[in-house]
Amino acid sequence: MKQFTGKVALVTGAASGMGQSIAIRLAGDGATVVAADIDTEGLEATVAKIREAGDQVTAHHYDAASESSCTQLVQQAIKLHGQLDIVANVAGIAGFYHLHETTTELFERYLAINLTSVLVICREAMPHLKESRGCIINFASINARMPVAYHAAYDASKAGVLALTKSMAQEFSEFGVRCNSICPGGFDTPMNKNLRWAEGMDFKLIAKLHNPKIPMAHPDRIAGVAAFLASEDASHVNGEQIIVDAGVSSII
Ligand SMILES: NC(=O)c1ccc[n+]([C@@H]2O[C@H](COP(=O)([O-])OP(=O)(O)OC[C@H]3O[C@@H](n4cnc5c(N)ncnc54)[C@H](O)[C@@H]3O)[C@@H](O)[C@H]2O)c1
């Protein structure tokens, strides 16, 4: 029997990058994956890869910017599968902006997609996770611990993910629900390939985010970390922030 046989794992951001790698890994380890994203085409590709391997998945289109869409996502997962054991909030957006470009509207969009959606999905999933004594894995960033210039909206949203996750870890540990964060850095994903730069920005101010001697990592490098956090081996790991960045942020 595989380690997640009989378990249901909701993975957001499953159409691309690290979310796709995690969805494939959890399904390969026996979970029935609820793969969710706004990108329908990318989701189809993820679903095809999982099914080709003979593993179990259902595809769910949702928009992390919408509270009702996040709520419906959890409801659909329960309606289809009757339980939830693992929730991995991986979906997110990133970009660099001068402060004067960081309008309230832009800031609120970052908070909605990167932070509020995490709150809503965790809140709606929690009664089911209490039943299954399940776990939550939320994607923050090394930027949550090491903010940089031109990144106020992203970094504030990801710092919020760390605080939210730790708070939930303390509130729900007595119910056997574990809540941990992963702080990635330097992954070779569409997010990093298509980054929006602020015009005329001083790249020296963000140089600490990247060590030119360390190649960007394939998104598969994160999948085992997520699988560990979801596994029995991590049954005593709660409220933790796992940094996965090849040591780039260890300077702080
Ligand atoms: N790539 C890195 O080096 C890095 C570093 C630190 C943190 N992260 C975080 O890791 C997570 C995964 O990032 P990635 O690099 O794999 O990026 P990615 O762009 O490959 O994947 C992000 C996914 O989120 C989805 N998404 C975006 N907006 C959405 C919305 N409104 N509703 C639903 N889905 C939406 C996208 O369609 C995409 O599939 C993100 O939360 C990101 O902030 C990435």
The ligand as a Gaussian input file, in Angstrom:
#p B3LYP/6-31G(d) Opt

LIG

0 1
 N        9.206000      29.891000      -8.045000
 C        9.809000      30.281000      -6.925000
 O       11.052000      30.355000      -6.866000
 C        9.005000      30.641000      -5.701000
 C        9.687000      31.225000      -4.623000
 C        8.974000      31.524000      -3.482000
 C        7.629000      31.225000      -3.388000
 N        6.976000      30.668000      -4.455000
 C        5.558000      30.374000      -4.273000
 O        5.307000      29.025000      -4.643000
 C        3.980000      28.908000      -5.182000
 C        4.032000      28.223000      -6.530000
 O        4.752000      29.052000      -7.410000
 P        5.360000      28.566000      -8.810000
 O        6.707000      29.143000      -8.881000
 O        5.145000      27.113000      -8.975000
 O        4.463000      29.440000      -9.798000
 P        3.570000      29.102000     -11.077000
 O        3.252000      30.420000     -11.677000
 O        4.219000      28.070000     -11.912000
 O        2.253000      28.482000     -10.410000
 C        1.309000      29.268000      -9.751000
 C       -0.059000      28.733000     -10.088000
 O       -1.034000      29.545000      -9.403000
 C       -2.122000      29.713000     -10.302000
 N       -2.896000      30.899000      -9.994000
 C       -2.516000      32.195000     -10.136000
 N       -3.541000      33.012000      -9.884000
 C       -4.599000      32.229000      -9.569000
 C       -5.948000      32.492000      -9.213000
 N       -6.442000      33.741000      -9.158000
 N       -6.747000      31.440000      -8.934000
 C       -6.285000      30.165000      -9.009000
 N       -5.029000      29.855000      -9.370000
 C       -4.189000      30.877000      -9.632000
 C       -1.481000      29.824000     -11.680000
 O       -2.411000      29.591000     -12.742000
 C       -0.380000      28.772000     -11.590000
 O       -0.819000      27.516000     -12.054000
 C        3.413000      30.329000      -5.221000
 O        2.603000      30.540000      -4.098000
 C        4.656000      31.204000      -5.164000
 O        4.392000      32.468000      -4.626000
 C        7.643000      30.401000      -5.614000

